[in-house]
Amino acid sequence: MSYVSPLAAQHAKPDYDRALLWATILLLGFGLVMVYSASIAIAANDRHTGYQEAYFLVRQGVYVLVGLAAGFLAFQVPLKIWQEFAPWLFLAGILLLLVVLIPGIGREVNGSRRWLSLVVVNLQPSELMKLFAVMYAADYTVRKAAYMDNFKRGFLPMLIVMLLVGALLLREPDFGAFAVITAIAMSALFLGGLHWKQLAGLAVLLVVGFLLVIWTSPYRMQRVIGFMDPWADPFGKGYQLSHALIAFGRGEWFGVGLGGSVEKLFYLPEAHTDFLLAVIAEELGFAGVCAVLFMFSWVVLRAFQIGKQAEEEDEHFSALVAYGVAVWIGVQSIINMGVNMGMLPTKGLTLPLLSFGGSGIVANCIAIGVVMRVDWESRQKQRGYSV
C-alpha cells in the first residue's frame, strides 16, 4: 500500500465540484429566507394556512430537505443507468401530463390544470418533464448521431415527440414549461450535430407556432398587451407587472431592508413564487439582484464546463445531460427574471432553486445531483478508475 502524506492529501483534487455544490446550497438557503419574507403576510392572514406566519417557510424547508435527499440519491446513480432508462422516464412524463388533464384527477388553480394531488403535497408533472426531457434529448441525440443530417431519421422523430409534449403542456396550459423544454431539445440537437439549415428551419417554425398560439389565445394576447404597456391598465391586465416594477423602483441600489417590502403586503400576486425576484429587488435592491444573477451564472457556467470536461472524455451522453441542465436552469432563470423586470410577457415559471414549490425544488436538486455525478465520473476516469 502506497503512503500518501497528509500534505498531499490536503491538496489532492476533490472528487466532486465543491463550487457547484456550494452555489446550489447558497441559492436554496437564500430562497428559504426570501420565501419566508415574501409570504409571511399572506400566511398570517389566510385561513388555509391556519394563520401561521411560518407556513410557507416550513413547507419550503421540507421541500429543500427532500430535494437535497433526492439529489444525493441521483448522484449515486451511474450515468449509464440514466441513459438506459431515459426513454422510459420520458414515457412516464408523458403519461403524467395526460393524467393531469383528466377532470377530477388533475387539480385546477387559477384556470390552469397543472397539478396532481398527493394528499399532503401537489405534484407538478411539467417540472419533472423538464428533467426527463434532458435525459431523453441527450439519449436520442447519442443514439441518432449518425443520422443528424437526415431529416426523416434524425430530425423528424424528435420534432413529432416534442410537438406531442407541447400539445399536452398547452392544454394545461403551461406555455412557459413548453418554452423551456423546447430550448432543451433544440440545444441537444444542435450540440449533437444537427445541420444548421434544419435548426434554422425549426427556429422559424417555432417562432411562427408561438405567434399563432398567442394570436389564437385571448388570455395570452391580453398578457402580451399588458406586458407592452402595463400602465395603460394598472388595475387590470397590467396589475401584476406594474407592482413588480414598483418593487424594483423602491429597492434602488441597496433595498429597503430585509422584511421591509410593501409590495408583498397583498399588492403583488404570487410574491413568493413567480415574482420572488421583485421582492428581492425591493428588499435588497440592485445589489441583491446582482448577487442572484451571479449565483445563477456560476451554476450555469459550471454545468457547461462539466459538460465540456465529459465531452473531452468521449462521454457524449453525460456531456449532453450537463449541457441540457445548464440550458434548463439558464433559460428558465432568464424568462423568470425577464418577466419580473417587464422584459417578457407574464409566464407561470418560477425561479429555479429559489421560488416556493416542491416539484420544482426537487427536480432542480435531482438535476444538480446528476450534473455532479457527470463531474465525478469524469474525475474518476482522469485518475484511471473505472466507473
VENVEN-V549115 format. One record per residue. N is the residue number from 0. RES is the residue in three letters. SS is DSSP state (2 for helix, 1 for strand, 0 for the rest). BURIAL is 1 if it has 16 or more other ideal C-beta (glycine too) atoms within 10 Angstrom, else 0. Layout:
# VENVEN-V549115
N|RES|SS|BURIAL  N|RES|SS|BURIAL
This chain:
# VENVEN-V549115
0|MET|0|0  1|SER|0|0  2|TYR|0|0  3|VAL|0|0  4|SER|0|0  5|PRO|2|0  6|LEU|2|0  7|ALA|2|0  8|ALA|2|0  9|GLN|2|0  10|HIS|0|0  11|ALA|0|0  12|LYS|0|0  13|PRO|0|0  14|ASP|0|0  15|TYR|0|0  16|ASP|0|1  17|ARG|2|0  18|ALA|2|0  19|LEU|2|1  20|LEU|2|1  21|TRP|2|0  22|ALA|2|1  23|THR|2|1  24|ILE|2|0  25|LEU|2|0  26|LEU|2|1  27|LEU|2|1  28|GLY|2|0  29|PHE|2|1  30|GLY|2|1  31|LEU|2|1  32|VAL|2|0  33|MET|2|1  34|VAL|2|1  35|TYR|2|1  36|SER|2|1  37|ALA|2|1  38|SER|2|1  39|ILE|2|1  40|ALA|2|0  41|ILE|2|1  42|ALA|2|1  43|ALA|2|0  44|ASN|0|0  45|ASP|0|0  46|ARG|2|0  47|HIS|2|0  48|THR|2|1  49|GLY|0|0  50|TYR|0|0  51|GLN|0|0  52|GLU|0|0  53|ALA|0|0  54|TYR|2|1  55|PHE|2|1  56|LEU|2|1  57|VAL|2|0  58|ARG|2|1  59|GLN|2|1  60|GLY|2|0  61|VAL|2|0  62|TYR|2|1  63|VAL|2|1  64|LEU|2|0  65|VAL|2|0  66|GLY|2|1  67|LEU|2|1  68|ALA|2|0  69|ALA|2|1  70|GLY|2|1  71|PHE|2|0  72|LEU|2|0  73|ALA|2|1  74|PHE|2|1  75|GLN|2|0  76|VAL|0|0  77|PRO|0|0  78|LEU|2|1  79|LYS|2|0  80|ILE|2|0  81|TRP|2|1  82|GLN|2|1  83|GLU|2|0  84|PHE|2|0  85|ALA|2|1  86|PRO|2|0  87|TRP|2|0  88|LEU|2|1  89|PHE|2|1  90|LEU|2|0  91|ALA|2|0  92|GLY|2|1  93|ILE|2|1  94|LEU|2|0  95|LEU|2|1  96|LEU|2|1  97|LEU|2|0  98|VAL|2|0  99|VAL|0|1  100|LEU|0|0  101|ILE|0|0  102|PRO|1|0  103|GLY|0|0  104|ILE|0|0  105|GLY|1|1  106|ARG|1|0  107|GLU|1|0  108|VAL|1|0  109|ASN|0|0  110|GLY|0|0  111|SER|1|0  112|ARG|1|1  113|ARG|1|1  114|TRP|1|1  115|LEU|1|1  116|SER|1|0  117|LEU|0|0  118|VAL|0|0  119|VAL|0|0  120|VAL|0|1  121|ASN|1|0  122|LEU|1|1  123|GLN|0|1  124|PRO|2|1  125|SER|2|1  126|GLU|2|1  127|LEU|2|1  128|MET|2|1  129|LYS|2|1  130|LEU|2|1  131|PHE|2|1  132|ALA|2|1  133|VAL|2|1  134|MET|2|1  135|TYR|2|1  136|ALA|2|1  137|ALA|2|1  138|ASP|2|1  139|TYR|2|1  140|THR|2|1  141|VAL|2|1  142|ARG|2|0  143|LYS|0|1  144|ALA|2|0  145|ALA|2|0  146|TYR|2|0  147|MET|0|1  148|ASP|0|0  149|ASN|0|0  150|PHE|2|0  151|LYS|2|0  152|ARG|2|0  153|GLY|2|1  154|PHE|2|1  155|LEU|2|0  156|PRO|2|0  157|MET|2|1  158|LEU|2|0  159|ILE|2|0  160|VAL|2|1  161|MET|2|1  162|LEU|2|0  163|LEU|2|0  164|VAL|2|1  165|GLY|2|1  166|ALA|2|0  167|LEU|2|1  168|LEU|2|1  169|LEU|2|0  170|ARG|2|0  171|GLU|2|1  172|PRO|0|1  173|ASP|0|1  174|PHE|2|1  175|GLY|2|1  176|ALA|2|1  177|PHE|2|1  178|ALA|2|1  179|VAL|2|1  180|ILE|2|1  181|THR|2|1  182|ALA|2|1  183|ILE|2|1  184|ALA|2|1  185|MET|2|1  186|SER|2|1  187|ALA|2|1  188|LEU|2|1  189|PHE|2|1  190|LEU|2|1  191|GLY|0|1  192|GLY|0|0  193|LEU|0|1  194|HIS|0|1  195|TRP|2|0  196|LYS|2|0  197|GLN|2|1  198|LEU|2|0  199|ALA|2|0  200|GLY|2|0  201|LEU|2|1  202|ALA|2|0  203|VAL|2|0  204|LEU|2|0  205|LEU|2|1  206|VAL|2|0  207|VAL|2|0  208|GLY|2|0  209|PHE|2|0  210|LEU|2|0  211|LEU|2|0  212|VAL|2|0  213|ILE|2|1  214|TRP|2|0  215|THR|0|0  216|SER|0|0  217|PRO|2|0  218|TYR|2|0  219|ARG|2|1  220|MET|2|0  221|GLN|2|1  222|ARG|2|1  223|VAL|2|0  224|ILE|2|0  225|GLY|2|1  226|PHE|2|1  227|MET|2|0  228|ASP|0|0  229|PRO|2|1  230|TRP|2|0  231|ALA|2|0  232|ASP|2|0  233|PRO|0|1  234|PHE|0|0  235|GLY|0|0  236|LYS|0|1  237|GLY|0|1  238|TYR|2|1  239|GLN|2|1  240|LEU|2|1  241|SER|2|1  242|HIS|2|1  243|ALA|2|1  244|LEU|2|1  245|ILE|2|1  246|ALA|2|1  247|PHE|2|1  248|GLY|2|0  249|ARG|2|1  250|GLY|2|1  251|GLU|0|0  252|TRP|0|0  253|PHE|0|0  254|GLY|0|1  255|VAL|0|1  256|GLY|0|0  257|LEU|0|0  258|GLY|0|0  259|GLY|0|0  260|SER|0|1  261|VAL|0|0  262|GLU|0|1  263|LYS|0|1  264|LEU|0|0  265|PHE|0|0  266|TYR|0|1  267|LEU|0|1  268|PRO|0|0  269|GLU|0|1  270|ALA|0|1  271|HIS|0|1  272|THR|0|1  273|ASP|0|1  274|PHE|0|1  275|LEU|2|1  276|LEU|2|1  277|ALA|2|1  278|VAL|2|1  279|ILE|2|1  280|ALA|2|1  281|GLU|2|1  282|GLU|2|1  283|LEU|2|1  284|GLY|2|1  285|PHE|2|0  286|ALA|2|0  287|GLY|2|1  288|VAL|2|1  289|CYS|2|0  290|ALA|2|0  291|VAL|2|1  292|LEU|2|0  293|PHE|2|0  294|MET|2|1  295|PHE|2|1  296|SER|2|0  297|TRP|2|1  298|VAL|2|1  299|VAL|2|1  300|LEU|2|0  301|ARG|2|1  302|ALA|2|1  303|PHE|2|1  304|GLN|2|1  305|ILE|2|1  306|GLY|2|1  307|LYS|2|0  308|GLN|2|1  309|ALA|2|1  310|GLU|2|1  311|GLU|2|0  312|GLU|0|1  313|ASP|0|0  314|GLU|0|1  315|HIS|2|1  316|PHE|2|1  317|SER|2|1  318|ALA|2|1  319|LEU|2|1  320|VAL|2|1  321|ALA|2|1  322|TYR|2|1  323|GLY|2|1  324|VAL|2|1  325|ALA|2|1  326|VAL|2|1  327|TRP|2|1  328|ILE|2|1  329|GLY|2|1  330|VAL|2|1  331|GLN|2|1  332|SER|2|1  333|ILE|2|1  334|ILE|2|1  335|ASN|2|1  336|MET|2|1  337|GLY|2|1  338|VAL|2|1  339|ASN|2|1  340|MET|0|1  341|GLY|0|1  342|MET|0|0  343|LEU|0|1  344|PRO|0|1  345|THR|0|1  346|LYS|0|1  347|GLY|0|1  348|LEU|0|1  349|THR|0|1  350|LEU|0|1  351|PRO|0|1  352|LEU|0|1  353|LEU|0|1  354|SER|0|1  355|PHE|0|1  356|GLY|0|1  357|GLY|2|1  358|SER|2|1  359|GLY|2|1  360|ILE|2|1  361|VAL|2|1  362|ALA|2|1  363|ASN|2|1  364|CYS|2|1  365|ILE|2|1  366|ALA|2|1  367|ILE|2|1  368|GLY|2|1  369|VAL|2|1  370|VAL|2|1  371|MET|2|1  372|ARG|2|1  373|VAL|2|1  374|ASP|2|1  375|TRP|2|1  376|GLU|2|1  377|SER|2|1  378|ARG|2|1  379|GLN|2|0  380|LYS|2|1  381|GLN|2|0  382|ARG|0|0  383|GLY|0|0  384|TYR|0|0  385|SER|0|0  386|VAL|0|0
